[in-house]
């Protein structure tokens, strides 16, 4: 078996059929199966799933992470694809999954960009902003994996013991996977997903969700404050949360030692032959990118690794 597609569900009768139909209609030569792990829904979710799924697993615990793990225990595929019940896979999706893993043996997991099913102006704007942020993170080597579009080699999934039953379990899992090997966020294919989170939380709330999904994996104090999980009530102390965000996102840029400034100046000269720009312009650009990279890492000072990554980005964009 090539691929196992795993969908956690709870009272998804309104969404699950479109999701499963799209998976069953994939245009691919890959051998795949569909596994639905249901948390004992009170509606017709299971009845609908029985028409399309190869296997339905029942979970006594309402937890996205636990349900995904339970579904993975029954998976026969070499690659695991986790999607949500309100997500639709275009016909080429599983074929692209096979292509990505086969073309890059070092790639252990990835996510893809998304499009909202509704095409209202504010939704398209939020979609573009979020995808751009996620693409930038991936270019920096800090890819964020989205729970409604997570693909991973099964052997890696098992070695990491799957998802944890924690706030923002998809971000936490992606963080552990990133420490193990190469992960990416691809923009050459996509999933179509519901905008219900955006409509419930608003534009800023949704964008903050994706930011927090990353922060919670790298800042223990934030992680204790945030709970974004569809099956778990939100228990956020708003005053503490705002105080913590203010502490992390202060207006001060990361500090830069004189030695780093000299290093940047020396490196700027390497790029002058590639572009029509002054040495000062390149130095400013490298400095700006280096500071942004340090900010994303939540570190107080820019180091040489940040500078080298900034230079690499500039070179890649110039190709």
C-alpha positions as CSV (number, residue, x, y, z in Angstrom):
1,X,0.0,0.0,0.0
2,X,1.4,3.4,-1.0
3,X,-0.8,5.9,1.0
4,X,-3.1,5.9,3.9
5,X,-5.4,8.9,4.2
6,X,-6.6,9.5,7.7
7,X,-9.5,11.7,8.7
8,X,-10.5,12.4,12.4
9,X,-14.2,13.2,12.8
10,X,-16.8,14.4,15.3
11,X,-20.3,15.3,14.1
12,X,-19.0,16.1,10.6
13,X,-22.2,15.0,8.7
14,X,-22.3,18.3,6.8
15,X,-18.8,18.0,5.5
16,X,-17.5,14.5,5.4
17,X,-19.2,13.3,2.2
18,X,-17.5,16.0,0.0
19,X,-14.2,15.2,1.7
20,X,-14.4,11.5,1.1
21,X,-15.7,11.8,-2.4
22,X,-12.7,13.9,-3.4
23,X,-10.3,11.4,-1.9
24,X,-12.1,8.4,-3.6
25,X,-11.9,10.3,-6.9
26,X,-8.1,10.8,-7.0
27,X,-6.4,10.6,-10.4
28,X,-3.4,8.5,-9.4
29,X,-1.8,5.2,-10.0
30,X,-0.9,5.0,-6.3
31,X,-2.6,2.4,-4.2
32,X,-4.3,4.1,-1.3
33,X,-6.8,3.6,1.5
34,X,-9.2,5.8,3.5
35,X,-9.4,5.6,7.2
36,X,-11.9,7.6,9.2
37,X,-11.4,7.7,13.0
38,X,-14.6,8.9,14.6
39,X,-15.1,10.1,18.2
40,X,-18.5,8.5,18.4
41,X,-20.4,11.2,16.6
42,X,-24.1,11.9,17.4
43,X,-25.0,12.6,13.8
44,X,-24.8,10.7,10.5
45,X,-21.0,11.0,10.1
46,X,-20.3,7.3,10.4
47,X,-23.2,6.3,8.2
48,X,-21.9,8.5,5.4
49,X,-18.3,7.4,6.0
50,X,-19.3,3.8,5.5
51,X,-20.1,4.5,1.9
52,X,-16.5,5.6,1.0
53,X,-14.0,4.7,3.7
54,X,-12.0,1.4,3.7
55,X,-12.0,1.4,7.4
56,X,-13.8,3.2,10.3
57,X,-12.1,3.3,13.7
58,X,-14.0,4.5,16.7
59,X,-12.3,6.5,19.4
60,X,-13.7,6.9,23.0
61,X,-11.6,10.1,23.3
62,X,-12.4,13.3,21.6
63,X,-9.0,14.5,20.6
64,X,-7.7,15.3,17.1
65,X,-4.2,14.1,18.0
66,X,-5.3,10.8,19.6
67,X,-7.8,10.1,16.8
68,X,-5.1,10.6,14.1
69,X,-2.8,8.3,16.0
70,X,-5.5,5.7,16.3
71,X,-6.2,5.9,12.6
72,X,-2.4,5.6,11.9
73,X,-2.3,2.4,13.9
74,X,-4.5,0.7,11.3
75,X,-2.7,2.2,8.3
76,X,-1.1,0.0,5.8
77,X,0.4,2.7,3.6
78,X,4.1,3.7,3.5
79,X,3.0,7.4,3.6
80,X,0.4,8.9,5.9
81,X,-1.7,11.8,4.7
82,X,-3.8,13.5,7.4
83,X,-6.7,15.7,6.4
84,X,-9.7,17.2,8.1
85,X,-13.3,16.4,7.4
86,X,-13.9,19.9,6.0
87,X,-11.0,19.6,3.6
88,X,-11.2,18.7,-0.1
89,X,-8.2,17.2,-2.1
90,X,-7.9,18.2,-5.8
91,X,-7.7,15.2,-8.1
92,X,-3.9,15.4,-8.4
93,X,-3.2,15.6,-4.7
94,X,-2.2,12.1,-3.9
95,X,-0.2,11.8,-7.1
96,X,1.8,14.9,-6.0
97,X,2.3,13.4,-2.6
98,X,4.0,10.3,-4.2
99,X,6.0,12.5,-6.5
100,X,7.4,14.7,-3.6
101,X,8.5,11.7,-1.5
102,X,10.0,9.8,-4.4
103,X,11.9,12.8,-5.8
104,X,13.5,13.7,-2.5
105,X,14.5,10.7,-0.3
106,X,15.6,13.2,2.5
107,X,12.1,14.7,2.7
108,X,10.3,13.2,5.8
109,X,7.2,15.3,5.9
110,X,5.4,18.3,4.4
111,X,2.3,20.4,4.2
112,X,0.8,22.3,1.2
113,X,-0.8,25.7,0.7
114,X,-4.5,25.9,1.0
115,X,-7.4,27.7,-0.6
116,X,-10.7,28.5,1.0
117,X,-13.8,27.0,-0.5
118,X,-15.6,30.4,-0.3
119,X,-14.0,33.0,-2.5
120,X,-15.1,36.2,-0.7
121,X,-12.6,39.0,-0.8
122,X,-11.6,39.0,2.9
123,X,-11.1,35.2,2.8
124,X,-8.9,35.4,-0.3
125,X,-6.9,38.1,1.4
126,X,-6.4,36.0,4.6
127,X,-5.6,33.0,2.4
128,X,-2.8,34.8,0.6
129,X,-1.3,36.4,3.7
130,X,-1.2,33.1,5.6
131,X,0.2,31.1,2.7
132,X,2.9,33.7,2.1
133,X,3.9,33.6,5.8
134,X,4.0,29.8,5.7
135,X,6.1,29.8,2.5
136,X,8.5,32.3,4.1
137,X,8.8,30.1,7.2
138,X,9.6,27.1,5.0
139,X,12.3,29.0,3.1
140,X,13.9,29.9,6.4
141,X,14.1,26.2,7.4
142,X,11.2,26.4,9.9
143,X,8.3,24.9,8.0
144,X,5.0,24.7,9.8
145,X,2.8,21.7,9.1
146,X,-1.0,22.2,8.9
147,X,-3.2,19.5,10.5
148,X,-5.6,19.6,7.6
149,X,-2.7,18.9,5.1
150,X,0.1,16.9,6.8
151,X,2.0,14.2,4.9
152,X,4.6,12.1,6.5
153,X,6.6,8.9,6.0
154,X,5.0,6.2,8.2
155,X,8.4,5.1,9.6
156,X,9.1,8.6,10.7
157,X,5.6,9.0,12.2
158,X,6.2,5.8,14.2
159,X,9.6,6.9,15.4
160,X,8.1,10.1,16.8
161,X,5.2,8.2,18.3
162,X,2.7,10.3,16.4
163,X,0.8,13.3,17.6
164,X,0.6,14.4,21.2
165,X,-2.6,15.3,23.0
166,X,-1.5,18.9,23.5
167,X,-2.7,22.4,22.4
168,X,-2.0,22.9,18.7
169,X,-1.0,19.3,18.2
170,X,-0.2,19.8,14.5
171,X,2.3,22.5,15.1
172,X,3.9,20.6,18.0
173,X,4.2,17.5,15.8
174,X,5.7,19.5,12.9
175,X,8.3,21.0,15.3
176,X,9.4,17.5,16.4
177,X,9.5,16.3,12.8
178,X,11.6,19.3,11.8
179,X,14.2,18.5,14.4
180,X,14.4,14.9,12.9
181,X,14.9,15.8,9.3
182,X,13.8,17.8,6.2
183,X,10.2,19.2,6.2
184,X,8.7,21.6,3.7
185,X,5.7,23.7,2.9
186,X,4.9,23.3,-0.8
187,X,3.1,25.9,-3.0
188,X,2.9,24.0,-6.3
189,X,-0.3,22.2,-5.1
190,X,-2.9,22.7,-2.5
191,X,-6.0,21.6,-0.6
192,X,-9.3,23.3,-0.4
193,X,-10.6,23.8,3.1
194,X,-13.4,25.4,5.0
195,X,-13.2,29.0,6.2
196,X,-15.3,28.2,9.3
197,X,-12.3,28.9,11.6
198,X,-11.9,32.3,10.0
199,X,-15.6,33.1,10.2
200,X,-15.7,32.1,13.8
201,X,-12.5,33.8,14.9
202,X,-12.2,36.7,12.5
203,X,-9.3,37.6,10.2
204,X,-6.9,38.7,12.9
205,X,-7.9,35.8,15.2
206,X,-7.2,33.3,12.5
207,X,-3.9,34.8,11.5
208,X,-2.9,34.8,15.2
209,X,-3.9,31.1,15.4
210,X,-1.3,30.2,12.8
211,X,1.3,32.3,14.6
212,X,0.5,30.7,17.9
213,X,0.6,27.3,16.3
214,X,4.3,28.0,15.8
215,X,5.0,29.9,19.0
216,X,3.6,27.2,21.2
217,X,6.1,24.7,20.0
218,X,9.1,27.0,20.8
219,X,8.0,28.9,23.9
220,X,7.0,26.9,26.9
221,X,5.3,29.9,28.6
222,X,3.1,30.6,25.6
223,X,2.3,26.9,25.2
224,X,0.8,26.8,28.7
225,X,-1.6,29.6,27.8
226,X,-2.9,28.6,24.5
227,X,-5.5,25.9,23.7
228,X,-6.7,25.9,20.1
229,X,-8.3,22.5,19.5
230,X,-11.7,22.0,18.0
231,X,-12.6,19.3,20.5
232,X,-11.3,21.1,23.6
233,X,-12.8,24.2,25.1
234,X,-10.7,27.3,24.7
235,X,-9.3,28.2,28.2
236,X,-7.1,31.3,27.6
237,X,-6.4,33.8,30.2
238,X,-6.6,36.9,28.0
239,X,-4.6,39.2,30.2
240,X,-1.8,36.8,30.6
241,X,-1.8,36.1,26.9
242,X,-1.6,39.7,25.9
243,X,1.2,40.3,28.4
244,X,3.1,37.4,27.0
245,X,2.7,38.6,23.4
246,X,3.8,42.1,24.4
247,X,6.9,40.6,26.0
248,X,7.8,38.5,22.9
249,X,6.9,41.0,20.2
250,X,8.5,44.1,21.7
251,X,9.3,46.9,19.1
252,X,13.1,46.3,19.6
253,X,14.8,44.6,16.8
254,X,17.3,41.8,17.6
255,X,20.6,43.1,18.8
256,X,23.6,42.9,16.5
257,X,27.2,42.8,17.7
258,X,29.9,44.8,15.8
259,X,31.5,41.6,14.7
260,X,28.2,40.6,13.0
261,X,27.9,44.0,11.3
262,X,31.4,43.6,9.9
263,X,30.6,40.1,8.8
264,X,27.5,41.4,6.9
265,X,29.6,44.1,5.2
266,X,32.1,41.6,4.1
267,X,29.5,39.2,2.7
268,X,27.6,42.0,0.9
269,X,30.4,42.2,-1.6
270,X,29.9,38.6,-2.7
271,X,26.6,39.6,-4.4
272,X,27.6,42.7,-6.2
273,X,28.4,40.7,-9.4
274,X,24.9,39.3,-9.6
275,X,22.9,42.5,-9.3
276,X,22.8,46.1,-10.2
277,X,23.0,47.6,-6.8
278,X,25.4,49.3,-4.5
279,X,27.3,47.6,-1.7
280,X,25.4,49.7,0.8
281,X,22.0,48.5,-0.6
282,X,23.1,44.9,-0.3
283,X,24.4,45.4,3.2
284,X,21.0,46.9,4.2
285,X,19.1,44.1,2.6
286,X,21.2,41.4,4.3
287,X,20.9,43.2,7.6
288,X,17.1,43.4,7.3
289,X,16.7,39.7,6.4
290,X,19.1,38.6,9.1
291,X,17.0,40.5,11.7
292,X,13.8,39.0,10.4
293,X,15.3,35.5,10.6
294,X,16.4,36.1,14.2
295,X,12.9,37.4,15.1
296,X,11.3,34.2,13.7
297,X,13.7,32.2,15.9
298,X,12.7,34.3,18.9
299,X,16.3,35.0,19.8
300,X,17.6,38.3,21.0
301,X,20.7,38.5,18.8
302,X,21.6,38.0,15.2
303,X,24.2,35.4,14.6
304,X,26.3,34.3,11.6
305,X,23.9,31.5,10.7
306,X,21.1,34.1,10.3
307,X,23.3,36.1,8.0
308,X,24.3,33.1,5.9
309,X,20.6,32.1,5.5
310,X,19.7,35.7,4.4
311,X,22.4,35.6,1.8
312,X,21.2,32.2,0.6
313,X,17.7,33.6,0.2
314,X,18.9,36.6,-1.8
315,X,20.9,34.3,-4.1
316,X,17.9,31.9,-4.6
317,X,15.6,34.8,-5.5
318,X,18.1,36.0,-8.0
319,X,18.2,32.8,-10.0
